[in-house]
Amino acid sequence: MKVGILGYARSGKTTIFNALTGAHAAVGAYGSREANVAVIKVPDERVDKLSEIHHPKKKTYAEFEFLDIAPNETAGEQKALDSSALVGLKNADALVHVIRAFENEAVMHPHGKVNPLRDAADMDDELKLSDLIILEKKIERMEKENKKDLEYELIRRCHAHIEGGAPLRTLDLAPREVAALTGYTFLSIKPMMLVANYGEDGIGKADPAGLQAYAKENHLTLIELCGAMEMEVSQLPEEEQAEFRESLGLGEESRIRFIQAAYDMLGLMSFLTAGAPEVRAWTIKKNTHAVDAAGVIHSDLSRGFIRAEVVAYKDFMEAGSMAKAKEHGKVRLEGKDYVVQDGDIMLIRFNV
């Protein structure tokens, strides 16, 4: 999964990037035009436990790729997105808007005053404007060609929705309509998380940035954290981090909270494959059928799918091995239309 991190100047988005990834990207490097990129592995105790049983040559966790969008040059400091940033966000599966909710007189906000609600609304306006330009060009082209079909009607609906002041993520669309819009790479339709970046004085407070109502109304996921402290902790040796977090009252690790929120926002889950060569977690959408899950592993498995041997992770661990799980009647044979469940351990039978 690719996640694009965006935000206004001096919002602390690179600080958040470092906190989530453990990277050491330079903060405040406004002259840089290079986006920061990092990949994190999704912690999964199930992969660890299965590896203790199978002793595989390789164990592979699910991954998130983070893209910290470079500061803008041409849009001016009061804009977050220039043409380069917009291009960088097109291929992201989800967006993360880091919103400044901390006061620091030495670090001036580009709008002069810290106002999280204003910044949240302004960013949505930038995303909507980007989509509106695409929609208007498409409508003009289709009308010129007199192509007033179902796609045209859908595009007109999208245009009217944004003109009414709402992002596309709040438009009620059927699955086939969502699929029809995929090629347009609209930004305001992408799932988006707000990360409220507050100061030390916000630790332990409920809704310190005052964003909960806005997030709910605009179909946004919201998490709140103290970016500076989280980054500081992330740079410590792993064995020291838990104790330091507890002493600061930071609660659960920000990376874990972020991943859990992102999985919920995107409707994701993981199934597992386990054996001597490799133990691996595979990320799929909830309600994915077995044949499509097989295709995530390799297209041949989907094309030649026969059946899947499936056992729930909990049942496997209670049995201690696949052979024992079969003896206890916990291993099932499932067909193409089986809806894969989170934590299913699967062995795909196929013939190509």
CORMO-V804074 format. One record per residue. RES is the residue in one small letter. OMEGA is omega in whole degrees, -180 to 180 (NA if undefined). Layout:
res: (RES RES)
omega: (OMEGA OMEGA)
//
This chain:
res: (m k v g i l g y a r s g k t t i f n a l t g a h a a v g a y g s r e a n v a v i k v p d e r v d k l s e i h h p k k k t y a e f e f l d i a p n e t a g e q k a l d s s a l v g l k n a d a l v h v i r a f e n e a v m h p h g k v n p l r d a a d m d d e l k l s d l i i l e k k i e r m e k e n k k d l e y e l i r r c h a h i e g g a p l r t l d l a p r e v a a l t g y t f l s i k p m m l v a n y g e d g i g k a d p a g l q a y a k e n h l t l i e l c g a m e m e v s q l p e e e q a e f r e s l g l g e e s r i r f i q a a y d m l g l m s f l t a g a p e v r a w t i k k n t h a v d a a g v i h s d l s r g f i r a e v v a y k d f m e a g s m a k a k e h g k v r l e g k d y v v q d g d i m l i r f n v)
omega: (179 -177 178 180 -179 180 179 180 177 174 -179 -176 177 173 178 177 179 -179 -177 -172 -174 179 -179 180 -179 178 -180 -178 -172 -179 -177 176 -179 175 174 -179 176 178 175 176 -179 -179 -178 -179 -179 177 -180 -178 179 179 177 -180 -173 -176 -175 174 -175 170 -171 177 169 -175 170 173 -179 177 178 -172 -179 177 -179 176 -170 -174 -177 -173 -178 172 180 -168 169 -175 180 179 -180 178 -179 -177 -174 -176 179 176 -180 180 174 179 176 -176 179 177 179 177 176 -176 -180 -179 -174 173 -178 177 177 -177 178 180 -176 -179 178 -178 179 -180 -179 179 177 178 179 179 180 179 177 180 -178 179 179 -178 -178 178 -180 179 180 -179 -178 179 177 180 -178 -178 -177 -178 -179 179 179 -180 178 179 178 178 179 -180 -179 -179 179 177 178 174 -176 176 -176 180 180 179 -180 -177 174 180 -179 178 176 180 -179 -178 -174 -176 -178 -179 175 -179 -177 176 -177 173 -178 177 171 174 179 -177 -177 -180 -178 -179 180 -178 178 -180 178 178 -176 -179 179 -173 -173 -178 180 -179 -180 -178 -175 176 -179 172 -177 167 -175 179 177 -172 -177 179 180 179 180 180 -177 -180 -179 172 -173 -176 -179 -170 -176 -180 -180 178 -179 -179 -179 -178 -176 180 -176 -179 -177 -179 180 179 -179 -177 179 179 -180 178 179 -178 -176 -179 -175 172 -179 165 -170 166 -173 178 -178 180 -174 166 -171 172 -180 -179 178 174 173 -180 175 178 -175 -178 179 175 178 180 176 178 178 -178 179 -179 177 -177 -177 -175 174 178 177 170 -172 171 177 -179 -179 180 179 -177 177 179 178 178 179 -180 179 178 177 179 -179 178 -178 180 -177 171 -176 180 -175 -172 178 178 -176 180 179 178 175 170 -172 170 -175 172 -176 178 180 NA)
//
